[in-house]
């Protein structure tokens, strides 16, 4: 088995996704924290392994890879059981659509690189993050409703099998709760997140259970 080393931050939703994926596939890894609040991601040492200056960064047998979507897709190719993307091309594309609603359209808007440029007022920053979390979850909910019309139903974000869509939904729901988003308009997304969060893999990836977690 490959040697896996994950540079991570306990409350980073992108890191959360990768921890979730590693747990689903039962892959042991070494966790090395990068404290975003103290600016460790901007140090030359971290940028040498992660040119973006972000986490997560996963080393696979000494080779680094950044960006959670790329990391999860690589893990799915290297360790295909259990799969995180359906085999059917349309189903796989649908899961990728759900992934991108979070990855491209929601989470970046609450990223420290964005909110640190926004304002020094904590209340304004929180309201900004609350708005974009709600906007993203509304899109996710509508996609789930569309998939239902096509006959896709089940416990999780896309049918009755855990997929990459759940790996992105659960951390985003965690963020939405942090920022006080009213979740009542998103019953499908809430139910899917709760089902995914009940799995052993999700429990292992919870931010507060990470070695670098702080109050």
C-alpha positions as CSV (number, residue, x, y, z in Angstrom):
1,X,0.0,0.0,0.0
2,X,1.2,3.5,-0.7
3,X,2.5,5.8,2.0
4,X,0.0,8.7,2.4
5,X,0.8,11.9,4.2
6,X,-1.9,14.6,4.4
7,X,-1.1,18.3,5.1
8,X,-4.4,19.5,6.6
9,X,-6.2,21.9,8.9
10,X,-8.8,20.6,11.2
11,X,-11.6,23.1,10.2
12,X,-10.7,23.3,6.5
13,X,-13.7,22.0,4.6
14,X,-11.5,21.0,1.7
15,X,-9.3,19.0,4.1
16,X,-12.4,17.5,5.7
17,X,-13.4,16.1,2.2
18,X,-10.1,14.3,1.7
19,X,-10.1,12.9,5.3
20,X,-13.6,11.6,4.6
21,X,-12.4,10.0,1.3
22,X,-9.5,8.3,3.0
23,X,-11.7,7.0,5.7
24,X,-14.3,5.6,3.2
25,X,-11.5,3.7,1.5
26,X,-10.0,2.7,4.9
27,X,-6.6,4.1,3.9
28,X,-4.2,4.9,6.8
29,X,-2.3,8.2,6.5
30,X,-0.1,10.5,8.5
31,X,-1.7,13.8,9.3
32,X,0.5,16.9,9.5
33,X,-1.3,20.1,10.5
34,X,-0.9,23.4,8.8
35,X,-2.4,26.2,11.0
36,X,-4.3,28.5,8.7
37,X,-5.1,31.0,11.5
38,X,-1.4,31.5,12.2
39,X,-0.6,31.8,8.5
40,X,1.5,28.7,8.1
41,X,0.0,28.1,4.7
42,X,1.9,31.2,3.4
43,X,5.4,30.0,4.5
44,X,7.9,29.1,1.9
45,X,8.1,25.6,3.4
46,X,4.4,24.9,2.7
47,X,4.4,26.7,-0.7
48,X,7.2,24.4,-1.8
49,X,4.9,21.4,-1.5
50,X,1.6,23.3,-2.2
51,X,2.1,26.0,-4.8
52,X,-1.4,27.4,-4.1
53,X,-0.6,27.9,-0.5
54,X,-3.7,26.0,0.5
55,X,-4.6,22.7,2.2
56,X,-5.1,19.9,1.7
57,X,-1.9,18.6,0.1
58,X,-1.6,14.8,-0.1
59,X,1.7,13.1,-0.6
60,X,1.4,9.7,-2.2
61,X,4.7,7.8,-2.0
62,X,6.5,11.1,-1.8
63,X,4.6,12.8,-4.7
64,X,2.5,15.8,-3.8
65,X,-1.0,16.6,-5.1
66,X,-3.2,19.6,-4.3
67,X,-6.9,20.5,-4.7
68,X,-9.5,18.2,-3.1
69,X,-11.3,17.2,-6.3
70,X,-8.1,16.1,-7.9
71,X,-7.0,14.3,-4.8
72,X,-10.3,12.4,-4.4
73,X,-10.4,11.4,-8.0
74,X,-6.8,10.1,-7.8
75,X,-7.7,8.1,-4.7
76,X,-10.7,6.7,-6.5
77,X,-8.4,5.6,-9.4
78,X,-5.6,4.2,-7.2
79,X,-8.0,2.5,-4.7
80,X,-11.2,1.9,-6.6
81,X,-13.1,-0.1,-3.9
82,X,-15.4,1.3,-2.7
83,X,-16.0,3.6,-5.6
84,X,-16.8,7.3,-5.0
85,X,-18.1,7.9,-8.5
86,X,-20.7,5.8,-10.4
87,X,-19.6,3.8,-13.4
88,X,-22.4,5.0,-15.6
89,X,-21.3,8.2,-17.5
90,X,-24.4,10.2,-16.8
91,X,-24.6,9.2,-13.2
92,X,-20.9,10.1,-12.8
93,X,-21.5,13.5,-14.5
94,X,-24.4,14.1,-12.1
95,X,-22.3,13.4,-9.1
96,X,-19.6,15.7,-10.5
97,X,-22.2,18.5,-10.9
98,X,-23.1,18.2,-7.2
99,X,-19.4,18.2,-6.3
100,X,-18.8,21.4,-8.3
101,X,-21.8,23.2,-6.8
102,X,-19.9,23.0,-3.5
103,X,-16.3,23.1,-4.8
104,X,-16.6,25.9,-7.3
105,X,-19.7,27.8,-6.4
106,X,-20.0,27.7,-2.6
107,X,-16.9,27.0,-0.5
108,X,-14.5,29.4,-2.2
109,X,-16.7,32.3,-1.2
110,X,-16.1,31.6,2.5
111,X,-12.4,30.9,2.1
112,X,-10.1,33.0,4.3
113,X,-8.4,34.4,1.1
114,X,-11.8,35.9,0.3
115,X,-13.2,36.9,3.6
116,X,-9.8,38.4,4.7
117,X,-10.1,40.9,1.8
118,X,-13.7,41.7,2.5
119,X,-13.8,43.6,5.8
120,X,-12.5,43.6,9.3
121,X,-16.0,43.5,10.7
122,X,-16.7,40.0,12.0
123,X,-20.4,40.4,11.7
124,X,-20.2,41.4,8.0
125,X,-17.8,38.5,7.3
126,X,-20.2,36.1,8.9
127,X,-23.2,37.4,7.0
128,X,-21.2,37.1,3.7
129,X,-20.4,33.5,4.5
130,X,-24.0,32.8,5.6
131,X,-25.3,34.2,2.3
132,X,-23.1,32.1,0.0
133,X,-23.6,29.0,2.1
134,X,-27.4,29.3,1.7
135,X,-27.1,30.1,-2.0
136,X,-25.0,27.0,-2.6
137,X,-27.2,24.7,-0.6
138,X,-30.2,26.0,-2.5
139,X,-28.5,25.0,-5.7
140,X,-27.6,21.6,-4.3
141,X,-31.2,21.0,-3.2
142,X,-32.6,21.9,-6.6
143,X,-30.2,19.5,-8.3
144,X,-31.2,16.7,-5.9
145,X,-34.9,17.5,-6.8
146,X,-34.1,17.3,-10.5
147,X,-32.4,13.9,-10.0
148,X,-35.4,12.7,-8.1
149,X,-37.5,13.5,-11.2
150,X,-35.2,11.2,-13.1
151,X,-35.7,8.4,-10.7
152,X,-32.6,8.9,-8.5
153,X,-33.7,8.4,-4.9
154,X,-32.0,7.1,-1.8
155,X,-30.4,8.0,1.5
156,X,-27.5,10.0,0.1
157,X,-26.9,12.9,-2.1
158,X,-27.1,10.8,-5.2
159,X,-29.0,7.6,-4.7
160,X,-28.5,4.9,-2.1
161,X,-24.7,4.7,-2.3
162,X,-22.2,7.1,-0.7
163,X,-20.5,9.1,-3.5
164,X,-18.1,12.0,-3.8
165,X,-21.1,14.3,-3.6
166,X,-21.6,13.4,0.0
167,X,-17.9,14.0,0.7
168,X,-18.4,17.6,-0.3
169,X,-21.9,18.1,1.1
170,X,-21.1,17.1,4.7
171,X,-18.3,19.6,5.2
172,X,-20.4,22.3,3.6
173,X,-23.3,21.6,5.9
174,X,-20.8,21.8,8.8
175,X,-19.8,25.3,7.6
176,X,-23.4,26.3,7.1
177,X,-24.2,25.4,10.7
178,X,-21.2,27.3,11.9
179,X,-22.4,30.4,10.2
180,X,-26.0,30.0,11.4
181,X,-27.7,29.2,8.1
182,X,-31.4,28.3,8.3
183,X,-31.4,24.8,6.9
184,X,-35.1,24.3,6.7
185,X,-35.4,25.1,3.0
186,X,-33.1,22.2,2.1
187,X,-34.7,19.0,3.4
188,X,-33.1,16.7,0.8
189,X,-29.6,18.0,1.4
190,X,-30.1,17.9,5.2
191,X,-31.3,14.3,5.1
192,X,-28.5,13.3,2.8
193,X,-25.9,14.9,5.0
194,X,-27.3,13.4,8.1
195,X,-27.2,9.9,6.5
196,X,-23.6,10.4,5.4
197,X,-22.5,11.8,8.7
198,X,-23.9,8.7,10.4
199,X,-21.2,6.5,8.7
200,X,-18.1,5.5,10.5
201,X,-16.0,7.1,7.8
202,X,-17.6,10.5,8.3
203,X,-17.3,10.2,12.1
204,X,-13.5,9.6,11.7
205,X,-13.2,12.8,9.6
206,X,-15.1,15.2,11.9
207,X,-13.1,18.4,12.5
208,X,-13.3,18.3,16.3
209,X,-11.8,14.8,16.3
210,X,-8.6,15.8,14.5
211,X,-5.3,16.0,16.4
212,X,-4.9,19.8,15.7
213,X,-8.5,20.7,16.7
214,X,-8.8,23.7,19.0
215,X,-11.7,25.5,20.8
